Amino acid sequence: MKHTKYIMSGSYNPLHLGHLQIAHYIEKKSKSDVMFEICRSPIDKKPLSEDECNQRVKQFTMLNRVCYITNATTFLEKVIHFDPFNTQTTCFLVGMDTISRIDDPAYYLNSQDERDRCLKLIKGRSGRFIVFPRAGIENHIPSKEMSELVEFVKDFTPVDISSTTIRNDDKRESCTLNMLKTGDCFYYNNSSYKVIYCNPEQVIVYNGEEFFPMNDKIVVEKTNHNFWPSIIG
């Protein structure tokens, strides 16, 4: 029997409870760890810079989770990347909206034949999709080729949250660091931080990798996002 690897691909801008909820569900069922993947050049989105990739990976570093940065744009490229010698089953954890796109000929030069060819290649490399419901998204009826690759999760209630909504709700205000309190989050030079400890003499912050003091007179952008909630706040 082939070993099964579970991969969850996404932009994670930002990582949120909905992503972790899916990972926890699979880990409880399978007794295997879920690995995460971010593509540098995702379809329908602008390429990520090295700094952007590093910032997003920090979200996983804090949680002691594995996140890969790859150049695998399509799921056919991803299944080859994660199993180049075809020795395992690779299960991709996706939402209902994502499986609809993977099954849409529009993403294959508007060719149903090309879509079917790619799905057959994924099947031949033991690629599979485990599909989770998303709040407000209708169930997808798979094509014949896709129906042989998918498993729809039915005993799962998704949280009504998305990275897009979180970004759109981001409220920022400029202030000096000494105006913040313990638990507040902020941006500085395009990096994200959280105040872990502060008093009149010192401010200790966390950047997803390490704790260190920071000059409390610098001007930062306070945000209502709660970075790394398991650390504090």
Backbone torsions as a table, in degrees:
resi	resn	phi	psi	omega
1	MET	NA	134.2	-179.3
2	LYS	-73.3	144.6	172.2
3	HIS	-68.2	144.8	179.2
4	THR	-108.2	129.5	176.5
5	LYS	-111.1	135.5	-178.5
6	TYR	-108.8	122.8	-176.3
7	ILE	-122.8	135.2	175.8
8	MET	-121.1	109.6	-176.9
9	SER	-96.2	145.9	178.5
10	GLY	179.3	177.5	177.8
11	SER	-90.1	-28.7	177.2
12	TYR	51.8	54.0	-178.5
13	ASN	-123.9	69.2	7.5
14	PRO	-104.3	174.1	167.0
15	LEU	-65.9	137.4	-179.0
16	HIS	-141.6	179.6	-174.8
17	LEU	-58.3	-36.2	-179.5
18	GLY	-60.3	-40.3	177.3
19	HIS	-63.5	-46.8	-176.8
20	LEU	-69.3	-31.2	177.5
21	GLN	-61.2	-43.1	178.2
22	ILE	-64.6	-45.6	180.0
23	ALA	-60.3	-44.1	-179.9
24	HIS	-63.2	-37.9	179.1
25	TYR	-60.2	-49.3	-177.9
26	ILE	-66.9	-41.8	-178.5
27	GLU	-64.2	-36.0	177.7
28	LYS	-68.6	-39.6	-177.7
29	LYS	-74.8	-41.3	-170.6
30	SER	-97.8	-18.0	-173.9
31	LYS	62.4	26.5	177.9
32	SER	-125.0	152.6	178.4
33	ASP	-77.1	144.7	172.5
34	VAL	-94.4	134.1	175.6
35	MET	-106.9	149.2	-177.2
36	PHE	-110.2	154.5	-179.1
37	GLU	-141.6	137.0	174.1
38	ILE	-121.5	128.7	177.8
39	CYS	-92.1	134.5	-179.9
40	ARG	-64.7	-32.1	-176.8
41	SER	-128.1	72.3	-177.3
42	PRO	-68.4	152.3	176.6
43	ILE	-65.4	138.2	175.9
44	ASP	70.3	10.0	177.2
45	LYS	-136.9	157.5	-179.2
46	LYS	-71.7	149.6	178.6
47	PRO	-59.5	149.8	180.0
48	LEU	-91.4	139.0	174.0
49	SER	-76.6	168.0	178.3
50	GLU	-61.9	-39.8	179.0
51	ASP	-63.8	-41.5	179.1
52	GLU	-63.1	-42.7	177.6
53	CYS	-60.4	-45.9	-178.5
54	ASN	-62.8	-41.1	-179.6
55	GLN	-63.3	-40.0	-178.2
56	ARG	-72.6	-34.7	178.5
57	VAL	-66.9	-30.3	179.4
58	LYS	-57.9	-31.3	179.4
59	GLN	-60.0	-34.9	-178.7
60	PHE	-84.2	-32.5	179.2
61	THR	-57.7	-43.0	-178.8
62	MET	-63.0	-31.4	-177.8
63	LEU	-91.7	6.0	-177.9
64	ASN	57.0	40.6	178.6
65	ARG	-114.3	156.2	-178.5
66	VAL	-92.2	127.8	174.3
67	CYS	-132.5	123.1	179.9
68	TYR	-96.1	141.9	169.0
69	ILE	-103.0	123.3	-176.9
70	THR	-130.1	172.6	172.3
71	ASN	-107.2	15.8	-176.9
72	ALA	-83.9	102.2	-175.2
73	THR	-79.0	-46.1	-178.3
74	THR	-96.8	165.0	179.4
75	PHE	-72.6	-24.1	172.0
76	LEU	-65.9	-43.0	176.6
77	GLU	-64.9	-36.7	-179.1
78	LYS	-66.7	-44.1	-177.5
79	VAL	-65.4	-33.0	176.1
80	ILE	-71.3	-41.3	-179.2
81	HIS	-60.5	-45.4	-174.8
82	PHE	-84.1	-12.8	178.7
83	ASP	-147.6	68.7	-174.0
84	PRO	-62.7	-24.4	-177.5
85	PHE	-105.1	8.9	175.2
86	ASN	54.0	52.9	-177.6
87	THR	-110.8	1.0	-174.9
88	GLN	-143.2	171.9	169.6
89	THR	-97.8	128.1	179.8
90	THR	-109.6	114.6	179.9
91	CYS	-103.7	121.1	176.8
92	PHE	-96.1	129.6	179.1
93	LEU	-93.1	115.9	-174.2
94	VAL	-134.1	160.7	175.2
95	GLY	-89.2	169.4	-178.4
96	MET	-61.8	-34.9	179.1
97	ASP	-68.1	-37.2	-178.9
98	THR	-69.8	-42.0	-179.3
99	ILE	-65.7	-30.7	176.5
100	SER	-63.5	-39.5	178.8
101	ARG	-70.9	-41.2	-179.8
102	ILE	-61.9	-29.2	-176.9
103	ASP	-93.9	2.3	-175.0
104	ASP	-93.1	120.9	178.8
105	PRO	-57.3	-20.6	179.5
106	ALA	-59.9	-26.0	179.1
107	TYR	-88.0	4.6	179.4
108	TYR	-127.9	49.3	-179.4
109	LEU	57.5	34.8	-179.7
110	ASN	56.5	33.3	-177.2
111	SER	-120.3	115.9	175.9
112	GLN	-65.2	-36.0	178.7
113	ASP	-62.9	-42.3	179.8
114	GLU	-66.7	-40.3	175.8
115	ARG	-59.0	-48.2	-178.5
116	ASP	-62.9	-37.5	178.8
117	ARG	-62.8	-45.8	-179.0
118	CYS	-65.5	-41.1	179.7
119	LEU	-65.8	-36.3	177.0
120	LYS	-65.5	-37.7	178.2
121	LEU	-66.5	-40.0	176.3
122	ILE	-61.7	-43.9	178.2
123	LYS	-61.6	-41.1	-179.5
124	GLY	-65.0	-21.6	177.9
125	ARG	-101.7	19.5	177.1
126	SER	60.7	35.7	173.6
127	GLY	-86.8	142.3	179.6
128	ARG	-139.8	161.6	176.3
129	PHE	-125.0	127.2	171.2
130	ILE	-104.2	119.1	-168.6
131	VAL	-106.9	127.4	-179.8
132	PHE	-106.9	143.7	177.1
133	PRO	-67.4	154.9	174.0
134	ARG	-128.0	141.6	-178.6
135	ALA	-59.5	127.8	176.8
136	GLY	82.5	1.9	-178.9
137	ILE	-110.3	127.1	179.7
138	GLU	-69.6	152.8	176.9
139	ASN	-64.0	141.4	179.7
140	HIS	-92.3	135.3	174.1
141	ILE	-96.0	111.8	-172.3
142	PRO	-74.4	153.1	171.9
143	SER	-67.9	170.3	-179.4
144	LYS	-58.2	-47.0	-178.8
145	GLU	-65.6	-41.0	-179.0
146	MET	-69.3	-32.7	-177.2
147	SER	-60.4	-21.7	179.8
148	GLU	-84.5	-4.9	-175.2
149	LEU	-114.3	-12.8	-168.6
150	VAL	-108.6	151.2	168.8
151	GLU	-130.9	120.2	-179.6
152	PHE	-92.2	125.1	-179.6
153	VAL	-81.2	125.8	-176.0
154	LYS	-107.9	-27.1	-176.9
155	ASP	-95.8	53.5	-174.3
156	PHE	-145.9	128.9	177.0
157	THR	-111.5	112.0	-176.3
158	PRO	-75.3	150.6	171.6
159	VAL	-79.2	146.7	-178.0
160	ASP	-86.3	80.9	-177.5
161	ILE	-151.6	149.4	175.5
162	SER	-148.3	156.7	178.4
163	SER	-62.9	-36.4	179.9
164	THR	-61.5	-46.3	179.3
165	THR	-61.7	-41.6	179.7
166	ILE	-61.9	-44.5	179.9
167	ARG	-63.8	-41.5	-178.5
168	ASN	-67.6	-26.6	-179.7
169	ASP	-90.6	3.0	-177.7
170	ASP	-65.1	121.1	176.8
171	LYS	-111.7	124.9	-178.4
172	ARG	-124.7	147.7	174.5
173	GLU	-146.1	140.1	-179.5
174	SER	-79.6	140.1	176.9
175	CYS	-164.6	169.7	173.7
176	THR	-85.0	153.1	-174.5
177	LEU	-59.0	-33.1	-177.4
178	ASN	-71.7	-3.1	176.4
179	MET	-89.7	-7.4	-178.6
180	LEU	-90.9	163.6	178.7
181	LYS	-120.5	168.6	178.6
182	THR	-55.2	130.7	-179.4
183	GLY	98.1	-16.9	178.8
184	ASP	-70.8	150.8	179.3
185	CYS	-117.1	151.7	-177.7
186	PHE	-156.0	164.2	173.5
187	TYR	-110.3	143.6	175.2
188	TYR	-148.8	123.9	-177.0
189	ASN	51.6	44.4	175.8
190	ASN	66.6	13.3	174.8
191	SER	-113.1	154.5	-177.4
192	SER	-104.9	144.0	-176.9
193	TYR	-141.7	162.9	173.5
194	LYS	-133.3	137.7	177.4
195	VAL	-78.9	119.1	-178.2
196	ILE	-96.7	-33.6	-178.3
197	TYR	-157.2	137.9	176.7
198	CYS	-148.8	145.0	171.2
199	ASN	-148.8	178.2	-176.5
200	PRO	-59.5	-20.0	-177.3
201	GLU	-99.3	-23.1	-169.4
202	GLN	-154.9	144.8	173.3
203	VAL	-124.7	123.5	177.4
204	ILE	-104.7	129.7	-178.3
205	VAL	-123.8	167.1	179.4
206	TYR	-130.5	136.2	-177.8
207	ASN	-116.1	19.4	-179.0
208	GLY	94.8	-12.3	-178.9
209	GLU	-128.9	-38.1	-175.5
210	GLU	-150.8	161.8	176.1
211	PHE	-102.7	139.9	178.9
212	PHE	-163.6	158.4	176.7
213	PRO	-76.6	152.5	178.5
214	MET	-136.8	147.2	179.1
215	ASN	-58.3	118.5	-173.7
216	ASP	-78.4	0.2	-179.9
217	LYS	-97.9	-6.3	-178.2
218	ILE	-70.8	153.6	178.9
219	VAL	-91.0	127.1	-177.3
220	VAL	-126.4	173.3	175.2
221	GLU	-111.2	104.9	177.0
222	LYS	-69.4	141.1	179.4
223	THR	-128.8	155.2	176.5
224	ASN	-85.0	-2.2	174.1
225	HIS	-67.1	145.0	176.6
226	ASN	-106.2	89.6	179.1
227	PHE	-69.1	138.5	173.9
228	TRP	48.8	60.8	-174.4
229	PRO	-60.5	-23.3	-179.4
230	SER	-76.0	-11.5	177.9
231	ILE	-75.8	-51.0	-178.5
232	ILE	-167.9	146.9	174.4
233	GLY	79.9	NA	NA
